[in-house]
Amino acid sequence: MSQTIELSDESAALLKQQADAHGVTVDAWVQALAREKARLDDIHSGRQKAQAAAARILEIQKRVKPDPDGLTVRDYIDHSRP
């Protein structure tokens, strides 16, 4: 599928200059830029999800009451080992 994108002469010249510097066609250069942008967007989206999950975990932890005997999770793990 072929599409036409209208660019200013200056933008077209800059893209051609960058493509030439990388030894590729303008089409290949624009495609590489688009792929890199999509990859960075995926990474950013993943970070946002991880940060939201961490915030949710911290919020839930605020409601957890301390063990009445003062035991930690590690104490319970060690206690259940033979």
mmCIF file of the N, C-alpha and C atoms, coordinates in Angstrom:
data_MODEL
# 
_entry.id   MODEL 
# 
loop_
_atom_site.group_PDB 
_atom_site.id 
_atom_site.type_symbol 
_atom_site.label_atom_id 
_atom_site.label_alt_id 
_atom_site.label_comp_id 
_atom_site.label_asym_id 
_atom_site.label_entity_id 
_atom_site.label_seq_id 
_atom_site.pdbx_PDB_ins_code 
_atom_site.Cartn_x 
_atom_site.Cartn_y 
_atom_site.Cartn_z 
_atom_site.occupancy 
_atom_site.B_iso_or_equiv 
_atom_site.pdbx_formal_charge 
_atom_site.auth_seq_id 
_atom_site.auth_comp_id 
_atom_site.auth_asym_id 
_atom_site.auth_atom_id 
_atom_site.pdbx_PDB_model_num 
ATOM 1   N N  . MET A 1 1  ? 0.854  -1.176  0.000  1.00 0.00 ? 1  MET A N  1 
ATOM 2   C CA . MET A 1 1  ? 0.000  0.000   0.000  1.00 0.00 ? 1  MET A CA 1 
ATOM 3   C C  . MET A 1 1  ? 0.896  1.234   0.000  1.00 0.00 ? 1  MET A C  1 
ATOM 4   N N  . SER A 1 2  ? 0.579  2.135   -0.845 1.00 0.00 ? 2  SER A N  1 
ATOM 5   C CA . SER A 1 2  ? 1.371  3.340   -0.961 1.00 0.00 ? 2  SER A CA 1 
ATOM 6   C C  . SER A 1 2  ? 0.507  4.545   -0.605 1.00 0.00 ? 2  SER A C  1 
ATOM 7   N N  . GLN A 1 3  ? 1.062  5.410   0.219  1.00 0.00 ? 3  GLN A N  1 
ATOM 8   C CA . GLN A 1 3  ? 0.358  6.626   0.608  1.00 0.00 ? 3  GLN A CA 1 
ATOM 9   C C  . GLN A 1 3  ? 1.258  7.824   0.369  1.00 0.00 ? 3  GLN A C  1 
ATOM 10  N N  . THR A 1 4  ? 0.635  8.954   0.205  1.00 0.00 ? 4  THR A N  1 
ATOM 11  C CA . THR A 1 4  ? 1.384  10.186  0.030  1.00 0.00 ? 4  THR A CA 1 
ATOM 12  C C  . THR A 1 4  ? 1.238  11.023  1.292  1.00 0.00 ? 4  THR A C  1 
ATOM 13  N N  . ILE A 1 5  ? 2.354  11.490  1.771  1.00 0.00 ? 5  ILE A N  1 
ATOM 14  C CA . ILE A 1 5  ? 2.371  12.369  2.942  1.00 0.00 ? 5  ILE A CA 1 
ATOM 15  C C  . ILE A 1 5  ? 2.944  13.697  2.494  1.00 0.00 ? 5  ILE A C  1 
ATOM 16  N N  . GLU A 1 6  ? 2.223  14.751  2.774  1.00 0.00 ? 6  GLU A N  1 
ATOM 17  C CA . GLU A 1 6  ? 2.700  16.074  2.376  1.00 0.00 ? 6  GLU A CA 1 
ATOM 18  C C  . GLU A 1 6  ? 3.596  16.644  3.472  1.00 0.00 ? 6  GLU A C  1 
ATOM 19  N N  . LEU A 1 7  ? 4.774  17.039  3.049  1.00 0.00 ? 7  LEU A N  1 
ATOM 20  C CA . LEU A 1 7  ? 5.757  17.640  3.957  1.00 0.00 ? 7  LEU A CA 1 
ATOM 21  C C  . LEU A 1 7  ? 6.241  18.947  3.357  1.00 0.00 ? 7  LEU A C  1 
ATOM 22  N N  . SER A 1 8  ? 6.720  19.789  4.232  1.00 0.00 ? 8  SER A N  1 
ATOM 23  C CA . SER A 1 8  ? 7.348  21.006  3.711  1.00 0.00 ? 8  SER A CA 1 
ATOM 24  C C  . SER A 1 8  ? 8.649  20.610  3.019  1.00 0.00 ? 8  SER A C  1 
ATOM 25  N N  . ASP A 1 9  ? 9.136  21.453  2.167  1.00 0.00 ? 9  ASP A N  1 
ATOM 26  C CA . ASP A 1 9  ? 10.395 21.178  1.471  1.00 0.00 ? 9  ASP A CA 1 
ATOM 27  C C  . ASP A 1 9  ? 11.535 20.999  2.480  1.00 0.00 ? 9  ASP A C  1 
ATOM 28  N N  . GLU A 1 10 ? 11.485 21.793  3.536  1.00 0.00 ? 10 GLU A N  1 
ATOM 29  C CA . GLU A 1 10 ? 12.530 21.707  4.572  1.00 0.00 ? 10 GLU A CA 1 
ATOM 30  C C  . GLU A 1 10 ? 12.496 20.347  5.270  1.00 0.00 ? 10 GLU A C  1 
ATOM 31  N N  . SER A 1 11 ? 11.295 19.887  5.652  1.00 0.00 ? 11 SER A N  1 
ATOM 32  C CA . SER A 1 11 ? 11.167 18.586  6.320  1.00 0.00 ? 11 SER A CA 1 
ATOM 33  C C  . SER A 1 11 ? 11.600 17.452  5.395  1.00 0.00 ? 11 SER A C  1 
ATOM 34  N N  . ALA A 1 12 ? 11.192 17.524  4.139  1.00 0.00 ? 12 ALA A N  1 
ATOM 35  C CA . ALA A 1 12 ? 11.578 16.500  3.172  1.00 0.00 ? 12 ALA A CA 1 
ATOM 36  C C  . ALA A 1 12 ? 13.094 16.470  2.995  1.00 0.00 ? 12 ALA A C  1 
ATOM 37  N N  . ALA A 1 13 ? 13.704 17.633  2.953  1.00 0.00 ? 13 ALA A N  1 
ATOM 38  C CA . ALA A 1 13 ? 15.160 17.704  2.796  1.00 0.00 ? 13 ALA A CA 1 
ATOM 39  C C  . ALA A 1 13 ? 15.873 17.132  4.014  1.00 0.00 ? 13 ALA A C  1 
ATOM 40  N N  . LEU A 1 14 ? 15.352 17.413  5.204  1.00 0.00 ? 14 LEU A N  1 
ATOM 41  C CA . LEU A 1 14 ? 15.954 16.871  6.429  1.00 0.00 ? 14 LEU A CA 1 
ATOM 42  C C  . LEU A 1 14 ? 15.846 15.346  6.468  1.00 0.00 ? 14 LEU A C  1 
ATOM 43  N N  . LEU A 1 15 ? 14.682 14.817  6.099  1.00 0.00 ? 15 LEU A N  1 
ATOM 44  C CA . LEU A 1 15 ? 14.526 13.367  6.067  1.00 0.00 ? 15 LEU A CA 1 
ATOM 45  C C  . LEU A 1 15 ? 15.476 12.735  5.048  1.00 0.00 ? 15 LEU A C  1 
ATOM 46  N N  . LYS A 1 16 ? 15.591 13.349  3.894  1.00 0.00 ? 16 LYS A N  1 
ATOM 47  C CA . LYS A 1 16 ? 16.502 12.827  2.858  1.00 0.00 ? 16 LYS A CA 1 
ATOM 48  C C  . LYS A 1 16 ? 17.940 12.863  3.342  1.00 0.00 ? 16 LYS A C  1 
ATOM 49  N N  . GLN A 1 17 ? 18.312 13.944  4.007  1.00 0.00 ? 17 GLN A N  1 
ATOM 50  C CA . GLN A 1 17 ? 19.676 14.076  4.534  1.00 0.00 ? 17 GLN A CA 1 
ATOM 51  C C  . GLN A 1 17 ? 19.961 12.982  5.566  1.00 0.00 ? 17 GLN A C  1 
ATOM 52  N N  . GLN A 1 18 ? 19.017 12.753  6.466  1.00 0.00 ? 18 GLN A N  1 
ATOM 53  C CA . GLN A 1 18 ? 19.200 11.723  7.491  1.00 0.00 ? 18 GLN A CA 1 
ATOM 54  C C  . GLN A 1 18 ? 19.237 10.326  6.872  1.00 0.00 ? 18 GLN A C  1 
ATOM 55  N N  . ALA A 1 19 ? 18.359 10.080  5.910  1.00 0.00 ? 19 ALA A N  1 
ATOM 56  C CA . ALA A 1 19 ? 18.337 8.777   5.242  1.00 0.00 ? 19 ALA A CA 1 
ATOM 57  C C  . ALA A 1 19 ? 19.657 8.533   4.511  1.00 0.00 ? 19 ALA A C  1 
ATOM 58  N N  . ASP A 1 20 ? 20.134 9.551   3.797  1.00 0.00 ? 20 ASP A N  1 
ATOM 59  C CA . ASP A 1 20 ? 21.410 9.424   3.089  1.00 0.00 ? 20 ASP A CA 1 
ATOM 60  C C  . ASP A 1 20 ? 22.554 9.150   4.062  1.00 0.00 ? 20 ASP A C  1 
ATOM 61  N N  . ALA A 1 21 ? 22.532 9.806   5.209  1.00 0.00 ? 21 ALA A N  1 
ATOM 62  C CA . ALA A 1 21 ? 23.591 9.618   6.205  1.00 0.00 ? 21 ALA A CA 1 
ATOM 63  C C  . ALA A 1 21 ? 23.603 8.182   6.741  1.00 0.00 ? 21 ALA A C  1 
ATOM 64  N N  . HIS A 1 22 ? 22.440 7.527   6.724  1.00 0.00 ? 22 HIS A N  1 
ATOM 65  C CA . HIS A 1 22 ? 22.351 6.146   7.204  1.00 0.00 ? 22 HIS A CA 1 
ATOM 66  C C  . HIS A 1 22 ? 22.390 5.136   6.056  1.00 0.00 ? 22 HIS A C  1 
ATOM 67  N N  . GLY A 1 23 ? 22.519 5.644   4.847  1.00 0.00 ? 23 GLY A N  1 
ATOM 68  C CA . GLY A 1 23 ? 22.645 4.768   3.691  1.00 0.00 ? 23 GLY A CA 1 
ATOM 69  C C  . GLY A 1 23 ? 21.377 4.015   3.336  1.00 0.00 ? 23 GLY A C  1 
ATOM 70  N N  . VAL A 1 24 ? 20.228 4.626   3.603  1.00 0.00 ? 24 VAL A N  1 
ATOM 71  C CA . VAL A 1 24 ? 18.951 3.984   3.285  1.00 0.00 ? 24 VAL A CA 1 
ATOM 72  C C  . VAL A 1 24 ? 18.065 4.962   2.518  1.00 0.00 ? 24 VAL A C  1 
ATOM 73  N N  . THR A 1 25 ? 16.956 4.443   2.001  1.00 0.00 ? 25 THR A N  1 
ATOM 74  C CA . THR A 1 25 ? 15.998 5.309   1.316  1.00 0.00 ? 25 THR A CA 1 
ATOM 75  C C  . THR A 1 25 ? 15.195 6.093   2.346  1.00 0.00 ? 25 THR A C  1 
ATOM 76  N N  . VAL A 1 26 ? 14.529 7.123   1.887  1.00 0.00 ? 26 VAL A N  1 
ATOM 77  C CA . VAL A 1 26 ? 13.675 7.908   2.785  1.00 0.00 ? 26 VAL A CA 1 
ATOM 78  C C  . VAL A 1 26 ? 12.571 7.013   3.360  1.00 0.00 ? 26 VAL A C  1 
ATOM 79  N N  . ASP A 1 27 ? 11.991 6.150   2.514  1.00 0.00 ? 27 ASP A N  1 
ATOM 80  C CA . ASP A 1 27 ? 10.944 5.243   2.995  1.00 0.00 ? 27 ASP A CA 1 
ATOM 81  C C  . ASP A 1 27 ? 11.470 4.349   4.121  1.00 0.00 ? 27 ASP A C  1 
ATOM 82  N N  . ALA A 1 28 ? 12.649 3.775   3.918  1.00 0.00 ? 28 ALA A N  1 
ATOM 83  C CA . ALA A 1 28 ? 13.240 2.895   4.930  1.00 0.00 ? 28 ALA A CA 1 
ATOM 84  C C  . ALA A 1 28 ? 13.553 3.678   6.206  1.00 0.00 ? 28 ALA A C  1 
ATOM 85  N N  . TRP A 1 29 ? 14.021 4.910   6.052  1.00 0.00 ? 29 TRP A N  1 
ATOM 86  C CA . TRP A 1 29 ? 14.360 5.731   7.212  1.00 0.00 ? 29 TRP A CA 1 
ATOM 87  C C  . TRP A 1 29 ? 13.103 6.076   8.017  1.00 0.00 ? 29 TRP A C  1 
ATOM 88  N N  . VAL A 1 30 ? 12.032 6.468   7.325  1.00 0.00 ? 30 VAL A N  1 
ATOM 89  C CA . VAL A 1 30 ? 10.783 6.801   8.013  1.00 0.00 ? 30 VAL A CA 1 
ATOM 90  C C  . VAL A 1 30 ? 10.227 5.561   8.711  1.00 0.00 ? 30 VAL A C  1 
ATOM 91  N N  . GLN A 1 31 ? 10.314 4.414   8.060  1.00 0.00 ? 31 GLN A N  1 
ATOM 92  C CA . GLN A 1 31 ? 9.844  3.168   8.663  1.00 0.00 ? 31 GLN A CA 1 
ATOM 93  C C  . GLN A 1 31 ? 10.659 2.836   9.919  1.00 0.00 ? 31 GLN A C  1 
ATOM 94  N N  . ALA A 1 32 ? 11.961 3.017   9.866  1.00 0.00 ? 32 ALA A N  1 
ATOM 95  C CA . ALA A 1 32 ? 12.816 2.770   11.030 1.00 0.00 ? 32 ALA A CA 1 
ATOM 96  C C  . ALA A 1 32 ? 12.450 3.715   12.173 1.00 0.00 ? 32 ALA A C  1 
ATOM 97  N N  . LEU A 1 33 ? 12.210 4.974   11.863 1.00 0.00 ? 33 LEU A N  1 
ATOM 98  C CA . LEU A 1 33 ? 11.810 5.940   12.890 1.00 0.00 ? 33 LEU A CA 1 
ATOM 99  C C  . LEU A 1 33 ? 10.480 5.549   13.528 1.00 0.00 ? 33 LEU A C  1 
ATOM 100 N N  . ALA A 1 34 ? 9.532  5.112   12.692 1.00 0.00 ? 34 ALA A N  1 
ATOM 101 C CA . ALA A 1 34 ? 8.222  4.719   13.205 1.00 0.00 ? 34 ALA A CA 1 
ATOM 102 C C  . ALA A 1 34 ? 8.331  3.491   14.105 1.00 0.00 ? 34 ALA A C  1 
ATOM 103 N N  . ARG A 1 35 ? 9.144  2.518   13.715 1.00 0.00 ? 35 ARG A N  1 
ATOM 104 C CA . ARG A 1 35 ? 9.336  1.317   14.542 1.00 0.00 ? 35 ARG A CA 1 
ATOM 105 C C  . ARG A 1 35 ? 9.974  1.676   15.892 1.00 0.00 ? 35 ARG A C  1 
ATOM 106 N N  . GLU A 1 36 ? 10.974 2.538   15.851 1.00 0.00 ? 36 GLU A N  1 
ATOM 107 C CA . GLU A 1 36 ? 11.643 2.943   17.091 1.00 0.00 ? 36 GLU A CA 1 
ATOM 108 C C  . GLU A 1 36 ? 10.673 3.678   18.013 1.00 0.00 ? 36 GLU A C  1 
ATOM 109 N N  . LYS A 1 37 ? 9.852  4.544   17.445 1.00 0.00 ? 37 LYS A N  1 
ATOM 110 C CA . LYS A 1 37 ? 8.849  5.269   18.238 1.00 0.00 ? 37 LYS A CA 1 
ATOM 111 C C  . LYS A 1 37 ? 7.858  4.295   18.862 1.00 0.00 ? 37 LYS A C  1 
ATOM 112 N N  . ALA A 1 38 ? 7.400  3.317   18.102 1.00 0.00 ? 38 ALA A N  1 
ATOM 113 C CA . ALA A 1 38 ? 6.468  2.324   18.627 1.00 0.00 ? 38 ALA A CA 1 
ATOM 114 C C  . ALA A 1 38 ? 7.120  1.515   19.753 1.00 0.00 ? 38 ALA A C  1 
ATOM 115 N N  . ARG A 1 39 ? 8.395  1.160   19.586 1.00 0.00 ? 39 ARG A N  1 
ATOM 116 C CA . ARG A 1 39 ? 9.116  0.407   20.622 1.00 0.00 ? 39 ARG A CA 1 
ATOM 117 C C  . ARG A 1 39 ? 9.226  1.222   21.910 1.00 0.00 ? 39 ARG A C  1 
ATOM 118 N N  . LEU A 1 40 ? 9.561  2.492   21.772 1.00 0.00 ? 40 LEU A N  1 
ATOM 119 C CA . LEU A 1 40 ? 9.682  3.356   22.946 1.00 0.00 ? 40 LEU A CA 1 
ATOM 120 C C  . LEU A 1 40 ? 8.328  3.560   23.625 1.00 0.00 ? 40 LEU A C  1 
ATOM 121 N N  . ASP A 1 41 ? 7.264  3.659   22.832 1.00 0.00 ? 41 ASP A N  1 
ATOM 122 C CA . ASP A 1 41 ? 5.917  3.787   23.401 1.00 0.00 ? 41 ASP A CA 1 
ATOM 123 C C  . ASP A 1 41 ? 5.543  2.539   24.199 1.00 0.00 ? 41 ASP A C  1 
ATOM 124 N N  . ASP A 1 42 ? 5.928  1.353   23.682 1.00 0.00 ? 42 ASP A N  1 
ATOM 125 C CA . ASP A 1 42 ? 5.655  0.101   24.396 1.00 0.00 ? 42 ASP A CA 1 
ATOM 126 C C  . ASP A 1 42 ? 6.400  0.057   25.719 1.00 0.00 ? 42 ASP A C  1 
ATOM 127 N N  . ILE A 1 43 ? 7.648  0.481   25.706 1.00 0.00 ? 43 ILE A N  1 
ATOM 128 C CA . ILE A 1 43 ? 8.449  0.510   26.933 1.00 0.00 ? 43 ILE A CA 1 
ATOM 129 C C  . ILE A 1 43 ? 7.820  1.465   27.942 1.00 0.00 ? 43 ILE A C  1 
ATOM 130 N N  . HIS A 1 44 ? 7.426  2.646   27.475 1.00 0.00 ? 44 HIS A N  1 
ATOM 131 C CA . HIS A 1 44 ? 6.816  3.645   28.355 1.00 0.00 ? 44 HIS A CA 1 
ATOM 132 C C  . HIS A 1 44 ? 5.515  3.113   28.945 1.00 0.00 ? 44 HIS A C  1 
ATOM 133 N N  . SER A 1 45 ? 4.720  2.456   28.125 1.00 0.00 ? 45 SER A N  1 
ATOM 134 C CA . SER A 1 45 ? 3.452  1.891   28.581 1.00 0.00 ? 45 SER A CA 1 
ATOM 135 C C  . SER A 1 45 ? 3.704  0.824   29.648 1.00 0.00 ? 45 SER A C  1 
ATOM 136 N N  . GLY A 1 46 ? 4.727  -0.005  29.437 1.00 0.00 ? 46 GLY A N  1 
ATOM 137 C CA . GLY A 1 46 ? 5.077  -1.041  30.409 1.00 0.00 ? 46 GLY A CA 1 
ATOM 138 C C  . GLY A 1 46 ? 5.515  -0.442  31.738 1.00 0.00 ? 46 GLY A C  1 
ATOM 139 N N  . ARG A 1 47 ? 6.272  0.639   31.676 1.00 0.00 ? 47 ARG A N  1 
ATOM 140 C CA . ARG A 1 47 ? 6.700  1.310   32.904 1.00 0.00 ? 47 ARG A CA 1 
ATOM 141 C C  . ARG A 1 47 ? 5.514  1.873   33.669 1.00 0.00 ? 47 ARG A C  1 
ATOM 142 N N  . GLN A 1 48 ? 4.578  2.469   32.928 1.00 0.00 ? 48 GLN A N  1 
ATOM 143 C CA . GLN A 1 48 ? 3.392  3.027   33.582 1.00 0.00 ? 48 GLN A CA 1 
ATOM 144 C C  . GLN A 1 48 ? 2.590  1.941   34.272 1.00 0.00 ? 48 GLN A C  1 
ATOM 145 N N  . LYS A 1 49 ? 2.446  0.782   33.630 1.00 0.00 ? 49 LYS A N  1 
ATOM 146 C CA . LYS A 1 49 ? 1.717  -0.331  34.238 1.00 0.00 ? 49 LYS A CA 1 
ATOM 147 C C  . LYS A 1 49 ? 2.435  -0.821  35.491 1.00 0.00 ? 49 LYS A C  1 
ATOM 148 N N  . ALA A 1 50 ? 3.754  -0.929  35.424 1.00 0.00 ? 50 ALA A N  1 
ATOM 149 C CA . ALA A 1 50 ? 4.534  -1.385  36.576 1.00 0.00 ? 50 ALA A CA 1 
ATOM 150 C C  . ALA A 1 50 ? 4.423  -0.389  37.732 1.00 0.00 ? 50 ALA A C  1 
ATOM 151 N N  . GLN A 1 51 ? 4.479  0.901   37.417 1.00 0.00 ? 51 GLN A N  1 
ATOM 152 C CA . GLN A 1 51 ? 4.350  1.911   38.470 1.00 0.00 ? 51 GLN A CA 1 
ATOM 153 C C  . GLN A 1 51 ? 2.964  1.882   39.098 1.00 0.00 ? 51 GLN A C  1 
ATOM 154 N N  . ALA A 1 52 ? 1.936  1.665   38.290 1.00 0.00 ? 52 ALA A N  1 
ATOM 155 C CA . ALA A 1 52 ? 0.575  1.579   38.819 1.00 0.00 ? 52 ALA A CA 1 
ATOM 156 C C  . ALA A 1 52 ? 0.425  0.356   39.711 1.00 0.00 ? 52 ALA A C  1 
ATOM 157 N N  . ALA A 1 53 ? 1.022  -0.753  39.313 1.00 0.00 ? 53 ALA A N  1 
ATOM 158 C CA . ALA A 1 53 ? 0.965  -1.972  40.126 1.00 0.00 ? 53 ALA A CA 1 
ATOM 159 C C  . ALA A 1 53 ? 1.689  -1.763  41.451 1.00 0.00 ? 53 ALA A C  1 
ATOM 160 N N  . ALA A 1 54 ? 2.859  -1.138  41.410 1.00 0.00 ? 54 ALA A N  1 
ATOM 161 C CA . ALA A 1 54 ? 3.615  -0.885  42.642 1.00 0.00 ? 54 ALA A CA 1 
ATOM 162 C C  . ALA A 1 54 ? 2.831  0.038   43.575 1.00 0.00 ? 54 ALA A C  1 
ATOM 163 N N  . ALA A 1 55 ? 2.202  1.052   43.028 1.00 0.00 ? 55 ALA A N  1 
ATOM 164 C CA . ALA A 1 55 ? 1.399  1.969   43.849 1.00 0.00 ? 55 ALA A CA 1 
ATOM 165 C C  . ALA A 1 55 ? 0.231  1.223   44.495 1.00 0.00 ? 55 ALA A C  1 
ATOM 166 N N  . ARG A 1 56 ? -0.382 0.320   43.739 1.00 0.00 ? 56 ARG A N  1 
ATOM 167 C CA . ARG A 1 56 ? -1.510 -0.463  44.269 1.00 0.00 ? 56 ARG A CA 1 
ATOM 168 C C  . ARG A 1 56 ? -1.040 -1.384  45.388 1.00 0.00 ? 56 ARG A C  1 
ATOM 169 N N  . ILE A 1 57 ? 0.101  -2.022  45.212 1.00 0.00 ? 57 ILE A N  1 
ATOM 170 C CA . ILE A 1 57 ? 0.646  -2.896  46.253 1.00 0.00 ? 57 ILE A CA 1 
ATOM 171 C C  . ILE A 1 57 ? 0.928  -2.104  47.520 1.00 0.00 ? 57 ILE A C  1 
ATOM 172 N N  . LEU A 1 58 ? 1.526  -0.933  47.389 1.00 0.00 ? 58 LEU A N  1 
ATOM 173 C CA . LEU A 1 58 ? 1.819  -0.106  48.561 1.00 0.00 ? 58 LEU A CA 1 
ATOM 174 C C  . LEU A 1 58 ? 0.534  0.314   49.268 1.00 0.00 ? 58 LEU A C  1 
ATOM 175 N N  . GLU A 1 59 ? -0.499 0.612   48.497 1.00 0.00 ? 59 GLU A N  1 
ATOM 176 C CA . GLU A 1 59 ? -1.790 0.996   49.085 1.00 0.00 ? 59 GLU A CA 1 
ATOM 177 C C  . GLU A 1 59 ? -2.395 -0.165  49.870 1.00 0.00 ? 59 GLU A C  1 
ATOM 178 N N  . ILE A 1 60 ? -2.312 -1.357  49.309 1.00 0.00 ? 60 ILE A N  1 
ATOM 179 C CA . ILE A 1 60 ? -2.845 -2.543  50.000 1.00 0.00 ? 60 ILE A CA 1 
ATOM 180 C C  . ILE A 1 60 ? -2.034 -2.829  51.268 1.00 0.00 ? 60 ILE A C  1 
ATOM 181 N N  . GLN A 1 61 ? -0.721 -2.659  51.191 1.00 0.00 ? 61 GLN A N  1 
ATOM 182 C CA . GLN A 1 61 ? 0.135  -2.934  52.345 1.00 0.00 ? 61 GLN A CA 1 
ATOM 183 C C  . GLN A 1 61 ? -0.183 -2.020  53.522 1.00 0.00 ? 61 GLN A C  1 
ATOM 184 N N  . LYS A 1 62 ? -0.704 -0.834  53.253 1.00 0.00 ? 62 LYS A N  1 
ATOM 185 C CA . LYS A 1 62 ? -1.050 0.089   54.341 1.00 0.00 ? 62 LYS A CA 1 
ATOM 186 C C  . LYS A 1 62 ? -2.144 -0.485  55.231 1.00 0.00 ? 62 LYS A C  1 
ATOM 187 N N  . ARG A 1 63 ? -2.985 -1.368  54.662 1.00 0.00 ? 63 ARG A N  1 
ATOM 188 C CA . ARG A 1 63 ? -4.101 -1.934  55.434 1.00 0.00 ? 63 ARG A CA 1 
ATOM 189 C C  . ARG A 1 63 ? -3.734 -3.226  56.154 1.00 0.00 ? 63 ARG A C  1 
ATOM 190 N N  . VAL A 1 64 ? -2.538 -3.738  55.912 1.00 0.00 ? 64 VAL A N  1 
ATOM 191 C CA . VAL A 1 64 ? -2.116 -4.992  56.551 1.00 0.00 ? 64 VAL A CA 1 
ATOM 192 C C  . VAL A 1 64 ? -1.682 -4.687  57.981 1.00 0.00 ? 64 VAL A C  1 
ATOM 193 N N  . LYS A 1 65 ? -2.288 -5.421  58.911 1.00 0.00 ? 65 LYS A N  1 
ATOM 194 C CA . LYS A 1 65 ? -1.959 -5.221  60.324 1.00 0.00 ? 65 LYS A CA 1 
ATOM 195 C C  . LYS A 1 65 ? -0.727 -6.044  60.685 1.00 0.00 ? 65 LYS A C  1 
ATOM 196 N N  . PRO A 1 66 ? 0.093  -5.559  61.595 1.00 0.00 ? 66 PRO A N  1 
ATOM 197 C CA . PRO A 1 66 ? 1.282  -6.310  61.997 1.00 0.00 ? 66 PRO A CA 1 
ATOM 198 C C  . PRO A 1 66 ? 0.878  -7.620  62.683 1.00 0.00 ? 66 PRO A C  1 
ATOM 199 N N  . ASP A 1 67 ? 1.756  -8.604  62.617 1.00 0.00 ? 67 ASP A N  1 
ATOM 200 C CA . ASP A 1 67 ? 1.521  -9.884  63.265 1.00 0.00 ? 67 ASP A CA 1 
ATOM 201 C C  . ASP A 1 67 ? 1.459  -9.661  64.777 1.00 0.00 ? 67 ASP A C  1 
ATOM 202 N N  . PRO A 1 68 ? 0.462  -10.244 65.447 1.00 0.00 ? 68 PRO A N  1 
ATOM 203 C CA . PRO A 1 68 ? 0.344  -10.014 66.897 1.00 0.00 ? 68 PRO A CA 1 
ATOM 204 C C  . PRO A 1 68 ? 1.550  -10.520 67.693 1.00 0.00 ? 68 PRO A C  1 
ATOM 205 N N  . ASP A 1 69 ? 2.224  -11.551 67.162 1.00 0.00 ? 69 ASP A N  1 
ATOM 206 C CA . ASP A 1 69 ? 3.391  -12.089 67.867 1.00 0.00 ? 69 ASP A CA 1 
ATOM 207 C C  . ASP A 1 69 ? 4.689  -11.452 67.399 1.00 0.00 ? 69 ASP A C  1 
ATOM 208 N N  . GLY A 1 70 ? 4.608  -10.523 66.455 1.00 0.00 ? 70 GLY A N  1 
ATOM 209 C CA . GLY A 1 70 ? 5.801  -9.840  65.960 1.00 0.00 ? 70 GLY A CA 1 
ATOM 210 C C  . GLY A 1 70 ? 6.597  -10.659 64.962 1.00 0.00 ? 70 GLY A C  1 
ATOM 211 N N  . LEU A 1 71 ? 5.986  -11.737 64.442 1.00 0.00 ? 71 LEU A N  1 
ATOM 212 C CA . LEU A 1 71 ? 6.701  -12.577 63.485 1.00 0.00 ? 71 LEU A CA 1 
ATOM 213 C C  . LEU A 1 71 ? 6.672  -11.941 62.094 1.00 0.00 ? 71 LEU A C  1 
ATOM 214 N N  . THR A 1 72 ? 7.695  -12.222 61.342 1.00 0.00 ? 72 THR A N  1 
ATOM 215 C CA . THR A 1 72 ? 7.783  -11.722 59.968 1.00 0.00 ? 72 THR A CA 1 
ATOM 216 C C  . THR A 1 72 ? 7.427  -12.850 59.003 1.00 0.00 ? 72 THR A C  1 
ATOM 217 N N  . VAL A 1 73 ? 7.289  -12.512 57.755 1.00 0.00 ? 73 VAL A N  1 
ATOM 218 C CA . VAL A 1 73 ? 7.026  -13.524 56.730 1.00 0.00 ? 73 VAL A CA 1 
ATOM 219 C C  . VAL A 1 73 ? 8.156  -14.542 56.730 1.00 0.00 ? 73 VAL A C  1 
ATOM 220 N N  . ARG A 1 74 ? 9.379  -14.085 56.845 1.00 0.00 ? 74 ARG A N  1 
ATOM 221 C CA . ARG A 1 74 ? 10.542 -14.981 56.888 1.00 0.00 ? 74 ARG A CA 1 
ATOM 222 C C  . ARG A 1 74 ? 10.428 -15.948 58.064 1.00 0.00 ? 74 ARG A C  1 
ATOM 223 N N  . ASP A 1 75 ? 9.961  -15.468 59.224 1.00 0.00 ? 75 ASP A N  1 
ATOM 224 C CA . ASP A 1 75 ? 9.778  -16.348 60.378 1.00 0.00 ? 75 ASP A CA 1 
ATOM 225 C C  . ASP A 1 75 ? 8.783  -17.463 60.059 1.00 0.00 ? 75 ASP A C  1 
ATOM 226 N N  . TYR A 1 76 ? 7.692  -17.131 59.415 1.00 0.00 ? 76 TYR A N  1 
ATOM 227 C CA . TYR A 1 76 ? 6.698  -18.153 59.058 1.00 0.00 ? 76 TYR A CA 1 
ATOM 228 C C  . TYR A 1 76 ? 7.252  -19.136 58.042 1.00 0.00 ? 76 TYR A C  1 
ATOM 229 N N  . ILE A 1 77 ? 8.024  -18.659 57.083 1.00 0.00 ? 77 ILE A N  1 
ATOM 230 C CA . ILE A 1 77 ? 8.633  -19.546 56.088 1.00 0.00 ? 77 ILE A CA 1 
ATOM 231 C C  . ILE A 1 77 ? 9.592  -20.508 56.778 1.00 0.00 ? 77 ILE A C  1 
ATOM 232 N N  . ASP A 1 78 ? 10.463 -19.979 57.624 1.00 0.00 ? 78 ASP A N  1 
ATOM 233 C CA . ASP A 1 78 ? 11.423 -20.820 58.313 1.00 0.00 ? 78 ASP A CA 1 
ATOM 234 C C  . ASP A 1 78 ? 10.729 -21.800 59.253 1.00 0.00 ? 78 ASP A C  1 
ATOM 235 N N  . HIS A 1 79 ? 9.648  -21.385 59.882 1.00 0.00 ? 79 HIS A N  1 
ATOM 236 C CA . HIS A 1 79 ? 8.926  -22.239 60.831 1.00 0.00 ? 79 HIS A CA 1 
ATOM 237 C C  . HIS A 1 79 ? 8.297  -23.428 60.122 1.00 0.00 ? 79 HIS A C  1 
ATOM 238 N N  . SER A 1 80 ? 7.843  -23.263 58.881 1.00 0.00 ? 80 SER A N  1 
ATOM 239 C CA . SER A 1 80 ? 7.153  -24.342 58.176 1.00 0.00 ? 80 SER A CA 1 
ATOM 240 C C  . SER A 1 80 ? 8.126  -25.292 57.486 1.00 0.00 ? 80 SER A C  1 
ATOM 241 N N  . ARG A 1 81 ? 9.403  -24.994 57.489 1.00 0.00 ? 81 ARG A N  1 
ATOM 242 C CA . ARG A 1 81 ? 10.395 -25.911 56.888 1.00 0.00 ? 81 ARG A CA 1 
ATOM 243 C C  . ARG A 1 81 ? 10.714 -27.037 57.860 1.00 0.00 ? 81 ARG A C  1 
ATOM 244 N N  . PRO A 1 82 ? 10.852 -28.261 57.314 1.00 0.00 ? 82 PRO A N  1 
ATOM 245 C CA . PRO A 1 82 ? 11.186 -29.410 58.211 1.00 0.00 ? 82 PRO A CA 1 
ATOM 246 C C  . PRO A 1 82 ? 12.605 -29.363 58.720 1.00 0.00 ? 82 PRO A C  1 
# 
